[in-house]
Amino acid sequence: MTRQRIAVLGADGFVGRAMIRALSASDSAHPVAIGRRSVAPTAGGVERIQADASDGTALATALKNVDGVINCVLGKGETIANNAKALFGIAATRPDLRIVHISSMAVYGPAVGDVDEDTPLVGNDWYSIAKVGAEKLAAGRGNVTILRPGIVYGPGGPQWSVRIAEWLMRHRVGDLGAAGDGYCNLVHVDDVAQAALLALQKPDAGGQTYNLSLSDPPTWNAYFQRYAKLLGAVPITRISARRLRLETKAVFVPLKVLELVGRRLKLPTDRLPQPMPASLLVLWRHEIRLSTRKAEGELGVRFMPLDEGLRQTATAFLARSKDCA
């Protein structure tokens, strides 16, 4: 059987690495990692090409001999926009090139209730504006499938797994009361990779968009409490609204300054407490639930049960903490 060459853009990120693992385990795919870092082509047994995915000419050269692309590029708004312009410009000239574009639930903005893929897109901050703009460039292309994951977690996930675990261990989050009653639309990173591979295999997925999340997501409070128990971060602390305001205002600024200064001076910053941005207070109250009927029905995605996903995630975090001690 001829294995298709599938390129992963943003292969060094959390989601990108999961895509490489899934492709490497597949009998039908040959993964090609594309990133800005220079690494030997055979490192880790995975072919690697150094290229700037936001440069149209460089990207076209890198994708010359591939059959499909999974786009996991992240970064500043300008990076997301330039990458989309470059990639979907190539898509217009190569209708044979299958593309899976990883977007985000952020494109739904302030929408509440049950949200399906036909919900209007609204950008209300720099990230969602960039993601909406990228999707508009992809719209109408029959060789592009868009995936809109919710809160992507899993072992080593920097935002929603490691950062949250550190806050739970330090009792900076816990039971937030009404401030944590929004829905936490969790999706395991391996399920995002599964969905991408299924989309590449199914011709009818071209031109379609799919939400990715647990069909019955917990509230943020429930997520924090279940995760905390697995981490041993008990008793679970009740966090007042006043304390959250202090965290996101009075404490955020000095922690952010220390982080930026440490990076500029190339000092280790991994031991610093992570700053808590005020945008999370909005997210933790947001009562939005992603409908995943389309992904389950058309793609055949089967989502990992939350208990299993959290067990994996907590085990990985505790092992990492022990190694770093």
C-alpha positions in Angstrom: 0.0 0.0 0.0 1.3 3.4 -1.0 1.5 5.7 2.1 0.3 9.3 1.5 2.7 12.0 2.5 0.8 14.2 5.0 2.5 17.5 6.1 1.8 18.9 9.5 2.2 22.7 9.8 3.0 23.8 13.3 4.4 20.4 14.0 6.3 21.5 17.2 3.2 22.6 19.0 1.0 20.5 21.4 -1.6 19.7 18.8 1.0 19.4 16.0 2.9 16.8 18.0 -0.3 14.7 18.4 -0.9 14.8 14.7 2.7 13.5 14.0 2.1 10.6 16.5 -1.2 9.7 14.9 0.2 9.8 11.4 3.3 7.8 12.5 0.9 5.1 13.9 -1.1 4.9 10.7 -0.4 2.3 8.0 -1.6 4.7 5.2 0.3 7.9 6.0 3.9 9.2 6.0 4.2 12.2 8.3 6.2 15.3 7.2 6.8 17.8 10.0 7.1 21.4 8.8 8.3 24.0 11.2 10.7 26.9 11.6 13.2 25.1 13.7 16.1 23.3 11.9 16.2 19.7 12.9 17.9 16.7 11.1 15.4 15.2 8.6 15.6 11.8 10.2 15.2 13.1 13.8 12.8 10.8 15.7 12.2 8.8 12.5 10.0 11.6 11.1 10.8 13.5 7.9 11.2 17.2 8.7 11.3 20.3 6.5 12.3 23.7 7.8 10.0 26.3 6.4 8.1 29.4 7.4 4.4 28.5 7.0 3.4 32.1 6.7 5.6 32.6 3.6 3.7 31.7 0.5 6.7 30.9 -1.6 8.5 28.9 1.1 5.3 27.0 1.9 4.6 26.1 -1.7 8.0 24.6 -2.0 7.7 22.6 1.2 4.3 21.2 0.1 5.4 20.4 -3.4 5.5 16.6 -2.9 2.8 16.1 -0.3 -0.7 14.7 -0.7 -2.4 16.4 2.3 -1.8 19.0 5.0 -2.9 19.4 8.6 -2.6 23.0 9.6 -1.9 23.5 13.3 -0.1 26.9 13.1 -0.6 29.2 16.1 1.0 32.4 17.1 0.1 36.1 17.0 -2.8 37.4 14.9 -0.5 38.4 12.1 1.1 34.9 12.0 -2.3 33.2 11.8 -3.5 35.6 9.1 -0.3 35.3 6.9 -0.3 31.5 7.3 -4.0 31.3 6.2 -3.3 33.6 3.2 -0.3 31.5 2.1 -2.0 28.1 2.6 -5.3 28.8 1.1 -3.7 30.5 -1.8 -1.9 27.2 -2.5 -5.2 25.4 -2.0 -6.7 27.4 -4.9 -4.1 26.3 -7.3 -3.9 22.7 -6.1 -7.4 21.2 -5.8 -5.9 17.8 -5.4 -4.2 18.8 -2.1 -6.4 17.8 0.9 -6.2 20.2 3.8 -7.5 20.0 7.4 -7.4 23.4 9.0 -7.5 23.4 12.9 -9.6 26.4 13.9 -11.1 27.0 17.3 -14.4 27.4 19.2 -13.3 31.0 19.7 -14.9 31.8 16.3 -18.3 31.7 17.9 -17.5 34.7 20.1 -20.1 35.4 22.8 -22.7 32.9 21.5 -24.5 30.9 24.2 -26.5 27.7 24.5 -26.1 24.8 22.1 -23.9 25.9 19.1 -23.6 24.0 15.9 -21.5 24.6 12.8 -24.0 27.0 11.2 -23.8 29.5 14.0 -22.5 32.9 12.7 -18.9 33.6 13.4 -18.0 36.6 15.6 -14.5 37.8 16.4 -14.4 39.7 19.7 -10.7 39.7 20.5 -7.4 39.4 18.5 -7.3 35.6 18.6 -10.9 35.0 17.5 -10.6 37.8 14.9 -7.6 36.1 13.4 -9.3 32.7 13.5 -12.5 34.0 11.8 -10.3 35.7 9.1 -8.5 32.4 8.4 -11.8 30.5 8.1 -13.1 33.1 5.6 -10.1 32.5 3.4 -10.8 28.7 3.6 -14.6 29.1 2.9 -15.9 27.5 -0.3 -12.8 25.4 -1.0 -13.9 21.8 -1.6 -10.4 20.5 -0.6 -10.5 22.0 2.8 -12.0 20.6 6.0 -12.2 22.9 9.1 -12.1 21.5 12.6 -13.3 23.7 15.5 -12.0 22.1 18.7 -13.1 23.3 22.1 -10.7 23.2 25.1 -7.9 20.9 23.9 -6.4 19.0 26.9 -4.2 16.0 27.4 -0.8 15.0 28.7 1.6 17.9 28.4 -1.0 20.4 27.2 0.4 23.8 28.2 -2.8 25.8 28.5 -5.6 23.6 29.7 -3.6 20.8 31.4 -0.2 21.9 32.8 -1.2 25.5 33.6 -4.5 24.4 35.3 -2.7 21.7 37.2 -0.2 24.1 38.5 -2.9 26.5 39.6 -4.8 23.6 41.3 -1.7 22.5 43.2 -1.2 26.0 44.4 -4.9 26.4 45.2 -5.2 29.4 43.0 -8.3 27.8 41.3 -10.8 25.3 42.7 -14.5 25.8 43.4 -15.2 29.2 41.8 -18.8 29.3 42.7 -20.9 31.1 40.1 -17.7 32.3 38.4 -17.0 28.7 37.2 -20.5 27.6 36.1 -19.8 28.0 32.4 -19.3 24.9 30.2 -15.8 23.5 29.7 -16.0 22.1 26.2 -13.1 19.6 26.6 -11.6 17.6 23.8 -8.6 15.3 24.2 -5.7 16.1 21.9 -5.7 12.6 20.5 -9.4 13.0 19.5 -8.5 16.1 17.5 -5.8 14.1 15.7 -8.3 11.2 15.1 -10.7 13.7 13.6 -8.0 15.1 11.3 -7.0 11.7 10.0 -10.7 10.7 9.4 -11.3 14.0 7.5 -8.3 13.3 5.2 -9.7 9.8 4.5 -13.3 10.8 3.7 -13.7 12.7 0.4 -17.1 14.0 1.5 -15.4 15.9 4.4 -14.0 18.4 1.9 -15.7 21.7 2.2 -17.2 20.8 5.6 -16.8 22.1 9.2 -16.9 20.1 12.4 -17.1 21.0 16.1 -15.0 18.8 18.4 -15.8 18.5 22.1 -17.3 16.1 24.6 -21.0 15.9 23.9 -21.8 16.3 27.6 -19.1 18.8 28.8 -18.7 19.5 32.5 -18.8 22.9 34.0 -15.4 24.5 34.7 -16.0 23.9 38.4 -16.6 20.2 37.8 -13.4 20.0 35.6 -11.3 21.7 38.3 -12.7 19.5 41.0 -12.3 16.2 39.2 -8.8 17.1 38.0 -7.8 18.3 41.5 -8.7 14.9 43.0 -6.6 13.0 40.5 -3.7 15.4 41.2 -4.1 15.1 45.0 -4.7 18.8 45.2 -7.2 18.5 48.0 -9.0 19.8 49.9 -10.4 21.8 47.0 -10.3 25.5 47.8 -13.3 27.8 47.4 -12.1 30.8 45.5 -14.0 34.0 46.0 -14.9 36.5 43.3 -12.7 39.1 45.1 -9.7 36.7 45.0 -10.2 36.1 41.3 -10.2 39.8 40.6 -7.0 40.2 42.6 -5.4 37.3 40.6 -6.3 38.8 37.3 -5.5 42.4 38.1 -3.2 43.1 41.0 -1.2 39.8 40.7 -1.2 39.5 36.9 0.9 42.5 36.1 4.0 41.8 38.3 4.0 38.1 37.3 3.7 39.0 33.6 6.6 41.5 34.0 8.8 38.9 35.7 8.0 36.4 32.9 8.9 38.9 30.1 12.1 40.0 31.8 13.1 36.5 32.5 12.7 35.5 28.8 14.5 38.6 27.6 17.5 37.8 29.9 17.2 34.1 29.0 16.7 33.1 32.6 14.7 30.0 33.6 11.0 31.0 34.1 9.4 27.6 34.5 9.3 28.0 38.3 7.5 31.3 38.3 3.7 31.1 39.0 1.9 31.6 35.7 -0.1 34.8 35.4 -3.9 34.5 35.2 -5.4 36.7 32.5 -8.7 38.4 33.0 -10.1 36.8 29.8 -10.4 33.5 31.6 -13.0 35.0 33.9 -15.2 35.5 30.9 -14.5 32.0 29.6 -15.2 30.3 32.9 -18.7 31.8 33.0 -19.5 31.3 29.3 -22.5 29.0 28.9 -21.7 27.7 25.5 -22.0 24.0 24.5 -20.6 22.8 21.2 -22.8 20.4 19.3 -20.7 17.5 18.0 -23.5 15.5 16.3 -22.0 16.3 12.8 -18.5 15.1 13.8 -19.8 11.9 15.3 -22.2 11.2 12.5 -20.3 12.2 9.4 -16.7 11.7 10.5 -17.3 8.8 12.9 -15.3 10.5 15.7 -15.4 8.7 19.1 -14.4 11.0 22.0 -12.3 9.7 24.8 -14.3 9.5 28.1 -13.3 12.4 30.4 -12.3 10.1 33.3 -9.8 8.3 31.1 -8.5 11.5 29.6 -8.0 13.2 33.0 -6.3 10.1 34.4 -3.8 10.2 31.6 -3.3 13.9 32.0 -2.9 13.9 35.8 -0.5 10.9 35.6 1.7 12.7 33.1 1.8 15.9 35.1 2.7 14.2 38.4 5.5 12.2 36.6 6.8 15.4 35.1 6.7 17.2 38.5 8.6 14.3 40.1 11.3 14.4 37.4 11.7 18.2 37.9 11.9 18.0 41.7 
